[in-house]
C-alpha cells in the first residue's frame, strides 16, 4: 500500500512539473511572435513605433547595427543589415 501511495505522489509531482514546463514554453513562444514581426522591416519603422534605441553599436563584420530598446516594460535587441533592414530580433526580458 505504501509503495502505491509513493508512486501516486511521484506521478502527480511529475505531471505538475510537465505542466509547468509546457506553460513556460507557451509563454516564450508568445513573446517571440511580436518580435518576429519586425524582421525585414526598416529601422526607421522601428524607431517610429518604439522611439530611439537606448544603445546602438555598429557591427563591423556586417556593416549593420545592434540596437537595444526598452519599450512597454520589455527589453529587446535588434540587429540590422547594412541596408537598415532588421535581420534578427530578440526579446530579452
PDB file of N, CA, C and O in Angstrom:
ATOM      1  N   UNK A   1       0.827  -1.198   0.000  1.00  0.00           N
ATOM      2  CA  UNK A   1       0.000   0.000   0.000  1.00  0.00           C
ATOM      3  C   UNK A   1       0.867   1.257   0.000  1.00  0.00           C
ATOM      4  O   UNK A   1       0.579   2.210  -0.724  1.00  0.00           O
ATOM      5  N   UNK A   2       1.913   1.262   0.798  1.00  0.00           N
ATOM      6  CA  UNK A   2       2.783   2.419   0.881  1.00  0.00           C
ATOM      7  C   UNK A   2       3.477   2.676  -0.453  1.00  0.00           C
ATOM      8  O   UNK A   2       3.644   3.822  -0.870  1.00  0.00           O
ATOM      9  N   UNK A   3       3.872   1.607  -1.104  1.00  0.00           N
ATOM     10  CA  UNK A   3       4.534   1.750  -2.398  1.00  0.00           C
ATOM     11  C   UNK A   3       3.586   2.388  -3.423  1.00  0.00           C
ATOM     12  O   UNK A   3       4.025   3.212  -4.225  1.00  0.00           O
ATOM     13  N   UNK A   4       2.340   2.034  -3.414  1.00  0.00           N
ATOM     14  CA  UNK A   4       1.354   2.596  -4.331  1.00  0.00           C
ATOM     15  C   UNK A   4       1.145   4.086  -4.054  1.00  0.00           C
ATOM     16  O   UNK A   4       0.994   4.869  -4.992  1.00  0.00           O
ATOM     17  N   UNK A   5       1.134   4.481  -2.794  1.00  0.00           N
ATOM     18  CA  UNK A   5       0.946   5.893  -2.429  1.00  0.00           C
ATOM     19  C   UNK A   5       2.152   6.709  -2.889  1.00  0.00           C
ATOM     20  O   UNK A   5       1.991   7.797  -3.442  1.00  0.00           O
ATOM     21  N   UNK A   6       3.348   6.193  -2.663  1.00  0.00           N
ATOM     22  CA  UNK A   6       4.559   6.889  -3.082  1.00  0.00           C
ATOM     23  C   UNK A   6       4.582   7.041  -4.604  1.00  0.00           C
ATOM     24  O   UNK A   6       4.930   8.103  -5.121  1.00  0.00           O
ATOM     25  N   UNK A   7       4.215   5.990  -5.306  1.00  0.00           N
ATOM     26  CA  UNK A   7       4.172   6.050  -6.769  1.00  0.00           C
ATOM     27  C   UNK A   7       3.161   7.086  -7.245  1.00  0.00           C
ATOM     28  O   UNK A   7       3.434   7.826  -8.191  1.00  0.00           O
ATOM     29  N   UNK A   8       2.012   7.147  -6.611  1.00  0.00           N
ATOM     30  CA  UNK A   8       0.985   8.117  -6.988  1.00  0.00           C
ATOM     31  C   UNK A   8       1.451   9.542  -6.736  1.00  0.00           C
ATOM     32  O   UNK A   8       1.223  10.424  -7.564  1.00  0.00           O
ATOM     33  N   UNK A   9       2.101   9.777  -5.604  1.00  0.00           N
ATOM     34  CA  UNK A   9       2.601  11.114  -5.278  1.00  0.00           C
ATOM     35  C   UNK A   9       3.673  11.532  -6.282  1.00  0.00           C
ATOM     36  O   UNK A   9       3.679  12.673  -6.743  1.00  0.00           O
ATOM     37  N   UNK A  10       4.571  10.623  -6.619  1.00  0.00           N
ATOM     38  CA  UNK A  10       5.608  10.924  -7.603  1.00  0.00           C
ATOM     39  C   UNK A  10       5.005  11.202  -8.978  1.00  0.00           C
ATOM     40  O   UNK A  10       5.457  12.104  -9.685  1.00  0.00           O
ATOM     41  N   UNK A  11       3.994  10.437  -9.356  1.00  0.00           N
ATOM     42  CA  UNK A  11       3.336  10.650 -10.648  1.00  0.00           C
ATOM     43  C   UNK A  11       2.660  12.012 -10.690  1.00  0.00           C
ATOM     44  O   UNK A  11       2.739  12.704 -11.705  1.00  0.00           O
ATOM     45  N   UNK A  12       2.007  12.404  -9.624  1.00  0.00           N
ATOM     46  CA  UNK A  12       1.345  13.710  -9.560  1.00  0.00           C
ATOM     47  C   UNK A  12       2.382  14.827  -9.629  1.00  0.00           C
ATOM     48  O   UNK A  12       2.172  15.836 -10.303  1.00  0.00           O
ATOM     49  N   UNK A  13       3.480  14.648  -8.941  1.00  0.00           N
ATOM     50  CA  UNK A  13       4.552  15.643  -8.984  1.00  0.00           C
ATOM     51  C   UNK A  13       5.130  15.787 -10.383  1.00  0.00           C
ATOM     52  O   UNK A  13       5.384  16.900 -10.845  1.00  0.00           O
ATOM     53  N   UNK A  14       5.336  14.664 -11.053  1.00  0.00           N
ATOM     54  CA  UNK A  14       5.866  14.679 -12.418  1.00  0.00           C
ATOM     55  C   UNK A  14       4.900  15.369 -13.381  1.00  0.00           C
ATOM     56  O   UNK A  14       5.325  16.140 -14.242  1.00  0.00           O
ATOM     57  N   UNK A  15       3.628  15.098 -13.238  1.00  0.00           N
ATOM     58  CA  UNK A  15       2.612  15.748 -14.078  1.00  0.00           C
ATOM     59  C   UNK A  15       2.617  17.250 -13.838  1.00  0.00           C
ATOM     60  O   UNK A  15       2.496  18.033 -14.780  1.00  0.00           O
ATOM     61  N   UNK A  16       2.756  17.654 -12.585  1.00  0.00           N
ATOM     62  CA  UNK A  16       2.811  19.082 -12.260  1.00  0.00           C
ATOM     63  C   UNK A  16       4.012  19.768 -12.885  1.00  0.00           C
ATOM     64  O   UNK A  16       3.903  20.883 -13.396  1.00  0.00           O
ATOM     65  N   UNK A  17       5.157  19.103 -12.844  1.00  0.00           N
ATOM     66  CA  UNK A  17       6.365  19.671 -13.450  1.00  0.00           C
ATOM     67  C   UNK A  17       6.215  19.793 -14.960  1.00  0.00           C
ATOM     68  O   UNK A  17       6.622  20.794 -15.550  1.00  0.00           O
ATOM     69  N   UNK A  18       5.632  18.777 -15.584  1.00  0.00           N
ATOM     70  CA  UNK A  18       5.434  18.809 -17.036  1.00  0.00           C
ATOM     71  C   UNK A  18       4.486  19.934 -17.431  1.00  0.00           C
ATOM     72  O   UNK A  18       4.697  20.598 -18.446  1.00  0.00           O
ATOM     73  N   UNK A  19       3.455  20.149 -16.643  1.00  0.00           N
ATOM     74  CA  UNK A  19       2.515  21.225 -16.929  1.00  0.00           C
ATOM     75  C   UNK A  19       3.197  22.579 -16.805  1.00  0.00           C
ATOM     76  O   UNK A  19       2.937  23.476 -17.607  1.00  0.00           O
ATOM     77  N   UNK A  20       4.066  22.741 -15.812  1.00  0.00           N
ATOM     78  CA  UNK A  20       4.808  23.989 -15.642  1.00  0.00           C
ATOM     79  C   UNK A  20       5.732  24.254 -16.821  1.00  0.00           C
ATOM     80  O   UNK A  20       5.836  25.388 -17.288  1.00  0.00           O
ATOM     81  N   UNK A  21       6.399  23.220 -17.302  1.00  0.00           N
ATOM     82  CA  UNK A  21       7.300  23.364 -18.460  1.00  0.00           C
ATOM     83  C   UNK A  21       6.516  23.750 -19.714  1.00  0.00           C
ATOM     84  O   UNK A  21       6.957  24.593 -20.495  1.00  0.00           O
ATOM     85  N   UNK A  22       5.367  23.134 -19.896  1.00  0.00           N
ATOM     86  CA  UNK A  22       4.545  23.442 -21.067  1.00  0.00           C
ATOM     87  C   UNK A  22       4.054  24.888 -21.013  1.00  0.00           C
ATOM     88  O   UNK A  22       4.020  25.570 -22.037  1.00  0.00           O
ATOM     89  N   UNK A  23       3.676  25.357 -19.828  1.00  0.00           N
ATOM     90  CA  UNK A  23       3.214  26.735 -19.687  1.00  0.00           C
ATOM     91  C   UNK A  23       4.353  27.715 -19.953  1.00  0.00           C
ATOM     92  O   UNK A  23       4.141  28.757 -20.574  1.00  0.00           O
ATOM     93  N   UNK A  24       5.546  27.394 -19.492  1.00  0.00           N
ATOM     94  CA  UNK A  24       6.697  28.266 -19.721  1.00  0.00           C
ATOM     95  C   UNK A  24       7.044  28.325 -21.203  1.00  0.00           C
ATOM     96  O   UNK A  24       7.361  29.396 -21.722  1.00  0.00           O
ATOM     97  N   UNK A  25       6.986  27.193 -21.886  1.00  0.00           N
ATOM     98  CA  UNK A  25       7.276  27.163 -23.322  1.00  0.00           C
ATOM     99  C   UNK A  25       6.250  27.991 -24.088  1.00  0.00           C
ATOM    100  O   UNK A  25       6.610  28.716 -25.016  1.00  0.00           O
ATOM    101  N   UNK A  26       4.983  27.892 -23.711  1.00  0.00           N
ATOM    102  CA  UNK A  26       3.939  28.676 -24.373  1.00  0.00           C
ATOM    103  C   UNK A  26       4.173  30.164 -24.157  1.00  0.00           C
ATOM    104  O   UNK A  26       3.944  30.965 -25.063  1.00  0.00           O
ATOM    105  N   UNK A  27       4.624  30.540 -22.971  1.00  0.00           N
ATOM    106  CA  UNK A  27       4.907  31.945 -22.679  1.00  0.00           C
ATOM    107  C   UNK A  27       6.078  32.443 -23.526  1.00  0.00           C
ATOM    108  O   UNK A  27       6.036  33.561 -24.039  1.00  0.00           O
ATOM    109  N   UNK A  28       7.118  31.627 -23.676  1.00  0.00           N
ATOM    110  CA  UNK A  28       8.259  32.013 -24.501  1.00  0.00           C
ATOM    111  C   UNK A  28       7.842  32.170 -25.961  1.00  0.00           C
ATOM    112  O   UNK A  28       8.276  33.110 -26.626  1.00  0.00           O
ATOM    113  N   UNK A  29       7.016  31.272 -26.462  1.00  0.00           N
ATOM    114  CA  UNK A  29       6.541  31.374 -27.842  1.00  0.00           C
ATOM    115  C   UNK A  29       5.718  32.639 -28.046  1.00  0.00           C
ATOM    116  O   UNK A  29       5.799  33.282 -29.092  1.00  0.00           O
ATOM    117  N   UNK A  30       4.927  32.990 -27.039  1.00  0.00           N
ATOM    118  CA  UNK A  30       4.094  34.184 -27.118  1.00  0.00           C
ATOM    119  C   UNK A  30       4.951  35.440 -27.205  1.00  0.00           C
ATOM    120  O   UNK A  30       4.594  36.385 -27.909  1.00  0.00           O
ATOM    121  N   UNK A  31       6.089  35.461 -26.491  1.00  0.00           N
ATOM    122  CA  UNK A  31       6.974  36.623 -26.527  1.00  0.00           C
ATOM    123  C   UNK A  31       7.708  36.739 -27.854  1.00  0.00           C
ATOM    124  O   UNK A  31       8.068  37.845 -28.258  1.00  0.00           O
ATOM    125  N   UNK A  32       7.935  35.647 -28.530  1.00  0.00           N
ATOM    126  CA  UNK A  32       8.670  35.682 -29.793  1.00  0.00           C
ATOM    127  C   UNK A  32       7.823  36.238 -30.931  1.00  0.00           C
ATOM    128  O   UNK A  32       8.363  36.871 -31.839  1.00  0.00           O
ATOM    129  N   UNK A  33       6.541  36.022 -30.907  1.00  0.00           N
ATOM    130  CA  UNK A  33       5.675  36.455 -32.013  1.00  0.00           C
ATOM    131  C   UNK A  33       5.752  37.953 -32.274  1.00  0.00           C
ATOM    132  O   UNK A  33       5.965  38.352 -33.419  1.00  0.00           O
ATOM    133  N   UNK A  34       5.586  38.807 -31.249  1.00  0.00           N
ATOM    134  CA  UNK A  34       5.634  40.235 -31.526  1.00  0.00           C
ATOM    135  C   UNK A  34       6.997  40.693 -32.037  1.00  0.00           C
ATOM    136  O   UNK A  34       7.076  41.647 -32.811  1.00  0.00           O
ATOM    137  N   UNK A  35       8.057  40.033 -31.619  1.00  0.00           N
ATOM    138  CA  UNK A  35       9.399  40.424 -32.033  1.00  0.00           C
ATOM    139  C   UNK A  35       9.655  39.993 -33.472  1.00  0.00           C
ATOM    140  O   UNK A  35      10.288  40.730 -34.228  1.00  0.00           O
ATOM    141  N   UNK A  36       9.185  38.834 -33.859  1.00  0.00           N
ATOM    142  CA  UNK A  36       9.402  38.319 -35.213  1.00  0.00           C
ATOM    143  C   UNK A  36       8.747  39.200 -36.270  1.00  0.00           C
ATOM    144  O   UNK A  36       9.173  39.189 -37.425  1.00  0.00           O
ATOM    145  N   UNK A  37       7.737  39.949 -35.907  1.00  0.00           N
ATOM    146  CA  UNK A  37       7.062  40.810 -36.880  1.00  0.00           C
ATOM    147  C   UNK A  37       7.972  41.918 -37.400  1.00  0.00           C
ATOM    148  O   UNK A  37       7.687  42.496 -38.449  1.00  0.00           O
ATOM    149  N   UNK A  38       9.052  42.227 -36.701  1.00  0.00           N
ATOM    150  CA  UNK A  38       9.954  43.294 -37.109  1.00  0.00           C
ATOM    151  C   UNK A  38      10.995  42.847 -38.130  1.00  0.00           C
ATOM    152  O   UNK A  38      11.590  43.696 -38.795  1.00  0.00           O
ATOM    153  N   UNK A  39      11.232  41.565 -38.276  1.00  0.00           N
ATOM    154  CA  UNK A  39      12.246  41.086 -39.203  1.00  0.00           C
ATOM    155  C   UNK A  39      11.861  41.472 -40.635  1.00  0.00           C
ATOM    156  O   UNK A  39      10.751  41.205 -41.095  1.00  0.00           O
ATOM    157  N   UNK A  40      12.805  42.103 -41.317  1.00  0.00           N
ATOM    158  CA  UNK A  40      12.582  42.552 -42.684  1.00  0.00           C
ATOM    159  C   UNK A  40      12.088  43.988 -42.785  1.00  0.00           C
ATOM    160  O   UNK A  40      12.042  44.546 -43.882  1.00  0.00           O
ATOM    161  N   UNK A  41      11.720  44.591 -41.667  1.00  0.00           N
ATOM    162  CA  UNK A  41      11.258  45.984 -41.694  1.00  0.00           C
ATOM    163  C   UNK A  41      12.440  46.925 -41.502  1.00  0.00           C
ATOM    164  O   UNK A  41      13.516  46.515 -41.067  1.00  0.00           O
ATOM    165  N   UNK A  42      12.223  48.169 -41.828  1.00  0.00           N
ATOM    166  CA  UNK A  42      13.248  49.198 -41.754  1.00  0.00           C
ATOM    167  C   UNK A  42      13.411  49.682 -40.315  1.00  0.00           C
ATOM    168  O   UNK A  42      12.452  49.710 -39.544  1.00  0.00           O
ATOM    169  N   UNK A  43      14.645  50.065 -39.963  1.00  0.00           N
ATOM    170  CA  UNK A  43      14.887  50.548 -38.598  1.00  0.00           C
ATOM    171  C   UNK A  43      14.151  51.864 -38.335  1.00  0.00           C
ATOM    172  O   UNK A  43      13.899  52.198 -37.177  1.00  0.00           O
ATOM    173  N   UNK A  44      13.803  52.612 -39.375  1.00  0.00           N
ATOM    174  CA  UNK A  44      13.026  53.844 -39.212  1.00  0.00           C
ATOM    175  C   UNK A  44      11.623  53.507 -38.725  1.00  0.00           C
ATOM    176  O   UNK A  44      11.081  54.210 -37.873  1.00  0.00           O
ATOM    177  N   UNK A  45      11.028  52.439 -39.255  1.00  0.00           N
ATOM    178  CA  UNK A  45       9.710  51.999 -38.791  1.00  0.00           C
ATOM    179  C   UNK A  45       9.776  51.598 -37.320  1.00  0.00           C
ATOM    180  O   UNK A  45       8.856  51.879 -36.553  1.00  0.00           O
ATOM    181  N   UNK A  46      10.861  50.944 -36.933  1.00  0.00           N
ATOM    182  CA  UNK A  46      11.052  50.552 -35.544  1.00  0.00           C
ATOM    183  C   UNK A  46      11.156  51.774 -34.650  1.00  0.00           C
ATOM    184  O   UNK A  46      10.551  51.812 -33.578  1.00  0.00           O
ATOM    185  N   UNK A  47      11.913  52.769 -35.076  1.00  0.00           N
ATOM    186  CA  UNK A  47      12.059  53.997 -34.293  1.00  0.00           C
ATOM    187  C   UNK A  47      10.728  54.745 -34.187  1.00  0.00           C
ATOM    188  O   UNK A  47      10.433  55.344 -33.153  1.00  0.00           O
ATOM    189  N   UNK A  48       9.932  54.711 -35.249  1.00  0.00           N
ATOM    190  CA  UNK A  48       8.609  55.356 -35.191  1.00  0.00           C
ATOM    191  C   UNK A  48       7.716  54.689 -34.158  1.00  0.00           C
ATOM    192  O   UNK A  48       6.933  55.361 -33.488  1.00  0.00           O
ATOM    193  N   UNK A  49       7.826  53.367 -34.023  1.00  0.00           N
ATOM    194  CA  UNK A  49       6.964  52.627 -33.098  1.00  0.00           C
ATOM    195  C   UNK A  49       7.491  52.619 -31.666  1.00  0.00           C
ATOM    196  O   UNK A  49       6.708  52.707 -30.720  1.00  0.00           O
ATOM    197  N   UNK A  50       8.816  52.512 -31.495  1.00  0.00           N
ATOM    198  CA  UNK A  50       9.388  52.346 -30.153  1.00  0.00           C
ATOM    199  C   UNK A  50      10.252  53.515 -29.700  1.00  0.00           C
ATOM    200  O   UNK A  50      10.752  53.511 -28.575  1.00  0.00           O
ATOM    201  N   UNK A  51      10.434  54.506 -30.547  1.00  0.00           N
ATOM    202  CA  UNK A  51      11.317  55.615 -30.195  1.00  0.00           C
ATOM    203  C   UNK A  51      12.761  55.270 -30.537  1.00  0.00           C
ATOM    204  O   UNK A  51      13.035  54.289 -31.229  1.00  0.00           O
ATOM    205  N   UNK A  52      13.663  56.081 -30.047  1.00  0.00           N
ATOM    206  CA  UNK A  52      15.080  55.856 -30.309  1.00  0.00           C
ATOM    207  C   UNK A  52      15.627  54.751 -29.402  1.00  0.00           C
ATOM    208  O   UNK A  52      15.157  54.592 -28.275  1.00  0.00           O
ATOM    209  N   UNK A  53      16.606  53.992 -29.877  1.00  0.00           N
ATOM    210  CA  UNK A  53      17.166  52.924 -29.050  1.00  0.00           C
ATOM    211  C   UNK A  53      17.913  53.480 -27.841  1.00  0.00           C
ATOM    212  O   UNK A  53      18.412  54.605 -27.859  1.00  0.00           O
ATOM    213  N   UNK A  54      17.976  52.663 -26.792  1.00  0.00           N
ATOM    214  CA  UNK A  54      18.744  53.031 -25.603  1.00  0.00           C
ATOM    215  C   UNK A  54      20.229  53.064 -25.956  1.00  0.00           C
ATOM    216  O   UNK A  54      20.960  53.969 -25.556  1.00  0.00           O
ATOM    217  N   UNK A  55      20.653  52.057 -26.711  1.00  0.00           N
ATOM    218  CA  UNK A  55      22.042  51.962 -27.162  1.00  0.00           C
ATOM    219  C   UNK A  55      22.052  51.451 -28.597  1.00  0.00           C
ATOM    220  O   UNK A  55      21.156  50.717 -29.014  1.00  0.00           O
ATOM    221  N   UNK A  56      23.065  51.843 -29.338  1.00  0.00           N
ATOM    222  CA  UNK A  56      23.251  51.359 -30.707  1.00  0.00           C
ATOM    223  C   UNK A  56      24.745  51.187 -30.947  1.00  0.00           C
ATOM    224  O   UNK A  56      25.538  52.091 -30.682  1.00  0.00           O
ATOM    225  N   UNK A  57      25.117  50.014 -31.452  1.00  0.00           N
ATOM    226  CA  UNK A  57      26.521  49.717 -31.714  1.00  0.00           C
ATOM    227  C   UNK A  57      26.683  49.261 -33.158  1.00  0.00           C
ATOM    228  O   UNK A  57      25.912  48.430 -33.638  1.00  0.00           O
ATOM    229  N   UNK A  58      27.679  49.798 -33.852  1.00  0.00           N
ATOM    230  CA  UNK A  58      27.940  49.321 -35.218  1.00  0.00           C
ATOM    231  C   UNK A  58      28.520  47.908 -35.185  1.00  0.00           C
ATOM    232  O   UNK A  58      29.265  47.551 -34.272  1.00  0.00           O
ATOM    233  N   UNK A  59      28.172  47.122 -36.176  1.00  0.00           N
ATOM    234  CA  UNK A  59      28.723  45.773 -36.323  1.00  0.00           C
ATOM    235  C   UNK A  59      29.643  45.820 -37.533  1.00  0.00           C
ATOM    236  O   UNK A  59      29.172  45.865 -38.670  1.00  0.00           O
ATOM    237  N   UNK A  60      30.933  45.810 -37.301  1.00  0.00           N
ATOM    238  CA  UNK A  60      31.916  45.952 -38.379  1.00  0.00           C
ATOM    239  C   UNK A  60      31.843  44.819 -39.390  1.00  0.00           C
ATOM    240  O   UNK A  60      31.991  45.032 -40.594  1.00  0.00           O
ATOM    241  N   UNK A  61      31.612  43.607 -38.885  1.00  0.00           N
ATOM    242  CA  UNK A  61      31.614  42.440 -39.770  1.00  0.00           C
ATOM    243  C   UNK A  61      30.526  42.504 -40.834  1.00  0.00           C
ATOM    244  O   UNK A  61      30.742  42.090 -41.972  1.00  0.00           O
ATOM    245  N   UNK A  62      29.359  43.022 -40.464  1.00  0.00           N
ATOM    246  CA  UNK A  62      28.232  43.032 -41.402  1.00  0.00           C
ATOM    247  C   UNK A  62      27.918  44.419 -41.960  1.00  0.00           C
ATOM    248  O   UNK A  62      27.233  44.535 -42.977  1.00  0.00           O
ATOM    249  N   UNK A  63      28.411  45.466 -41.306  1.00  0.00           N
ATOM    250  CA  UNK A  63      28.080  46.821 -41.725  1.00  0.00           C
ATOM    251  C   UNK A  63      26.750  47.299 -41.181  1.00  0.00           C
ATOM    252  O   UNK A  63      26.287  48.387 -41.523  1.00  0.00           O
ATOM    253  N   UNK A  64      26.136  46.491 -40.337  1.00  0.00           N
ATOM    254  CA  UNK A  64      24.852  46.858 -39.745  1.00  0.00           C
ATOM    255  C   UNK A  64      25.017  47.432 -38.352  1.00  0.00           C
ATOM    256  O   UNK A  64      26.089  47.918 -37.989  1.00  0.00           O
ATOM    257  N   UNK A  65      23.946  47.371 -37.575  1.00  0.00           N
ATOM    258  CA  UNK A  65      23.953  47.882 -36.203  1.00  0.00           C
ATOM    259  C   UNK A  65      23.238  46.909 -35.279  1.00  0.00           C
ATOM    260  O   UNK A  65      22.382  46.134 -35.706  1.00  0.00           O
ATOM    261  N   UNK A  66      23.606  46.964 -34.007  1.00  0.00           N
ATOM    262  CA  UNK A  66      22.881  46.248 -32.965  1.00  0.00           C
ATOM    263  C   UNK A  66      22.177  47.320 -32.136  1.00  0.00           C
ATOM    264  O   UNK A  66      22.817  48.219 -31.591  1.00  0.00           O
ATOM    265  N   UNK A  67      20.857  47.213 -32.048  1.00  0.00           N
ATOM    266  CA  UNK A  67      20.025  48.219 -31.384  1.00  0.00           C
ATOM    267  C   UNK A  67      19.392  47.637 -30.135  1.00  0.00           C
ATOM    268  O   UNK A  67      18.814  46.551 -30.178  1.00  0.00           O
ATOM    269  N   UNK A  68      19.496  48.353 -29.020  1.00  0.00           N
ATOM    270  CA  UNK A  68      18.922  47.912 -27.755  1.00  0.00           C
ATOM    271  C   UNK A  68      17.766  48.844 -27.398  1.00  0.00           C
ATOM    272  O   UNK A  68      17.926  50.064 -27.352  1.00  0.00           O
ATOM    273  N   UNK A  69      16.601  48.247 -27.145  1.00  0.00           N
ATOM    274  CA  UNK A  69      15.395  49.007 -26.827  1.00  0.00           C
ATOM    275  C   UNK A  69      14.798  48.547 -25.503  1.00  0.00           C
ATOM    276  O   UNK A  69      14.941  47.392 -25.102  1.00  0.00           O
ATOM    277  N   UNK A  70      14.127  49.478 -24.838  1.00  0.00           N
ATOM    278  CA  UNK A  70      13.276  49.183 -23.702  1.00  0.00           C
ATOM    279  C   UNK A  70      11.940  49.839 -24.020  1.00  0.00           C
ATOM    280  O   UNK A  70      11.854  51.060 -24.147  1.00  0.00           O
ATOM    281  N   UNK A  71      10.899  49.023 -24.148  1.00  0.00           N
ATOM    282  CA  UNK A  71       9.600  49.551 -24.576  1.00  0.00           C
ATOM    283  C   UNK A  71       8.491  48.724 -23.946  1.00  0.00           C
ATOM    284  O   UNK A  71       8.508  47.495 -24.009  1.00  0.00           O
ATOM    285  N   UNK A  72       7.542  49.394 -23.347  1.00  0.00           N
ATOM    286  CA  UNK A  72       6.386  48.708 -22.770  1.00  0.00           C
ATOM    287  C   UNK A  72       6.745  47.716 -21.667  1.00  0.00           C
ATOM    288  O   UNK A  72       6.070  46.700 -21.499  1.00  0.00           O
ATOM    289  N   UNK A  73       7.800  48.007 -20.921  1.00  0.00           N
ATOM    290  CA  UNK A  73       8.213  47.120 -19.835  1.00  0.00           C
ATOM    291  C   UNK A  73       9.008  45.915 -20.289  1.00  0.00           C
ATOM    292  O   UNK A  73       9.278  45.022 -19.486  1.00  0.00           O
ATOM    293  N   UNK A  74       9.391  45.864 -21.553  1.00  0.00           N
ATOM    294  CA  UNK A  74      10.173  44.743 -22.088  1.00  0.00           C
ATOM    295  C   UNK A  74      11.469  45.278 -22.680  1.00  0.00           C
ATOM    296  O   UNK A  74      11.579  46.459 -23.013  1.00  0.00           O
ATOM    297  N   UNK A  75      12.446  44.387 -22.804  1.00  0.00           N
ATOM    298  CA  UNK A  75      13.740  44.743 -23.381  1.00  0.00           C
ATOM    299  C   UNK A  75      13.941  43.946 -24.662  1.00  0.00           C
ATOM    300  O   UNK A  75      13.635  42.755 -24.720  1.00  0.00           O
ATOM    301  N   UNK A  76      14.455  44.610 -25.679  1.00  0.00           N
ATOM    302  CA  UNK A  76      14.627  44.000 -26.995  1.00  0.00           C
ATOM    303  C   UNK A  76      16.022  44.287 -27.540  1.00  0.00           C
ATOM    304  O   UNK A  76      16.640  45.298 -27.206  1.00  0.00           O
ATOM    305  N   UNK A  77      16.504  43.378 -28.385  1.00  0.00           N
ATOM    306  CA  UNK A  77      17.747  43.584 -29.132  1.00  0.00           C
ATOM    307  C   UNK A  77      17.437  43.299 -30.597  1.00  0.00           C
ATOM    308  O   UNK A  77      16.925  42.232 -30.937  1.00  0.00           O
ATOM    309  N   UNK A  78      17.752  44.267 -31.463  1.00  0.00           N
ATOM    310  CA  UNK A  78      17.536  44.131 -32.899  1.00  0.00           C
ATOM    311  C   UNK A  78      18.881  44.243 -33.603  1.00  0.00           C
ATOM    312  O   UNK A  78      19.745  45.018 -33.193  1.00  0.00           O
ATOM    313  N   UNK A  79      19.050  43.470 -34.654  1.00  0.00           N
ATOM    314  CA  UNK A  79      20.257  43.567 -35.470  1.00  0.00           C
ATOM    315  C   UNK A  79      19.839  43.927 -36.888  1.00  0.00           C
ATOM    316  O   UNK A  79      18.974  43.284 -37.482  1.00  0.00           O
ATOM    317  N   UNK A  80      20.470  44.968 -37.414  1.00  0.00           N
ATOM    318  CA  UNK A  80      20.154  45.390 -38.780  1.00  0.00           C
ATOM    319  C   UNK A  80      21.301  45.037 -39.715  1.00  0.00           C
ATOM    320  O   UNK A  80      22.442  44.848 -39.295  1.00  0.00           O
ATOM    321  N   UNK A  81      20.967  44.957 -40.973  1.00  0.00           N
ATOM    322  CA  UNK A  81      21.975  44.760 -42.003  1.00  0.00           C
ATOM    323  C   UNK A  81      22.477  46.104 -42.480  1.00  0.00           C
ATOM    324  O   UNK A  81      22.036  47.134 -41.971  1.00  0.00           O
ATOM    325  N   UNK A  82      23.387  46.128 -43.442  1.00  0.00           N
ATOM    326  CA  UNK A  82      23.920  47.393 -43.950  1.00  0.00           C
ATOM    327  C   UNK A  82      22.858  48.254 -44.643  1.00  0.00           C
ATOM    328  O   UNK A  82      23.036  49.463 -44.792  1.00  0.00           O
ATOM    329  N   UNK A  83      21.766  47.634 -45.060  1.00  0.00           N
ATOM    330  CA  UNK A  83      20.686  48.363 -45.718  1.00  0.00           C
ATOM    331  C   UNK A  83      19.682  48.969 -44.735  1.00  0.00           C
ATOM    332  O   UNK A  83      18.735  49.639 -45.146  1.00  0.00           O
ATOM    333  N   UNK A  84      19.889  48.732 -43.433  1.00  0.00           N
ATOM    334  CA  UNK A  84      18.995  49.277 -42.412  1.00  0.00           C
ATOM    335  C   UNK A  84      17.784  48.413 -42.127  1.00  0.00           C
ATOM    336  O   UNK A  84      16.938  48.791 -41.317  1.00  0.00           O
ATOM    337  N   UNK A  85      17.681  47.253 -42.779  1.00  0.00           N
ATOM    338  CA  UNK A  85      16.568  46.342 -42.527  1.00  0.00           C
ATOM    339  C   UNK A  85      16.912  45.423 -41.356  1.00  0.00           C
ATOM    340  O   UNK A  85      18.063  45.021 -41.192  1.00  0.00           O
ATOM    341  N   UNK A  86      15.932  45.102 -40.566  1.00  0.00           N
ATOM    342  CA  UNK A  86      16.131  44.279 -39.374  1.00  0.00           C
ATOM    343  C   UNK A  86      16.306  42.816 -39.784  1.00  0.00           C
ATOM    344  O   UNK A  86      15.439  42.225 -40.428  1.00  0.00           O
ATOM    345  N   UNK A  87      17.459  42.245 -39.391  1.00  0.00           N
ATOM    346  CA  UNK A  87      17.783  40.851 -39.707  1.00  0.00           C
ATOM    347  C   UNK A  87      17.378  39.894 -38.595  1.00  0.00           C
ATOM    348  O   UNK A  87      16.961  38.766 -38.859  1.00  0.00           O
ATOM    349  N   UNK A  88      17.503  40.350 -37.343  1.00  0.00           N
ATOM    350  CA  UNK A  88      17.133  39.495 -36.216  1.00  0.00           C
ATOM    351  C   UNK A  88      16.577  40.340 -35.096  1.00  0.00           C
ATOM    352  O   UNK A  88      16.909  41.517 -34.955  1.00  0.00           O
ATOM    353  N   UNK A  89      15.724  39.719 -34.299  1.00  0.00           N
ATOM    354  CA  UNK A  89      15.073  40.426 -33.192  1.00  0.00           C
ATOM    355  C   UNK A  89      14.857  39.446 -32.047  1.00  0.00           C
ATOM    356  O   UNK A  89      14.421  38.313 -32.256  1.00  0.00           O
ATOM    357  N   UNK A  90      15.169  39.897 -30.834  1.00  0.00           N
ATOM    358  CA  UNK A  90      15.042  39.055 -29.652  1.00  0.00           C
ATOM    359  C   UNK A  90      14.485  39.872 -28.510  1.00  0.00           C
ATOM    360  O   UNK A  90      14.915  41.003 -28.280  1.00  0.00           O
ATOM    361  N   UNK A  91      13.521  39.303 -27.786  1.00  0.00           N
ATOM    362  CA  UNK A  91      13.055  39.926 -26.547  1.00  0.00           C
ATOM    363  C   UNK A  91      13.856  39.306 -25.425  1.00  0.00           C
ATOM    364  O   UNK A  91      13.813  38.091 -25.235  1.00  0.00           O
ATOM    365  N   UNK A  92      14.593  40.123 -24.671  1.00  0.00           N
ATOM    366  CA  UNK A  92      15.463  39.588 -23.642  1.00  0.00           C
ATOM    367  C   UNK A  92      14.795  39.498 -22.286  1.00  0.00           C
ATOM    368  O   UNK A  92      15.153  38.630 -21.490  1.00  0.00           O
ATOM    369  N   UNK A  93      13.845  40.359 -21.996  1.00  0.00           N
ATOM    370  CA  UNK A  93      13.098  40.296 -20.741  1.00  0.00           C
ATOM    371  C   UNK A  93      11.677  40.676 -20.976  1.00  0.00           C
ATOM    372  O   UNK A  93      10.879  40.686 -20.039  1.00  0.00           O
TER     373      UNK A  93
END
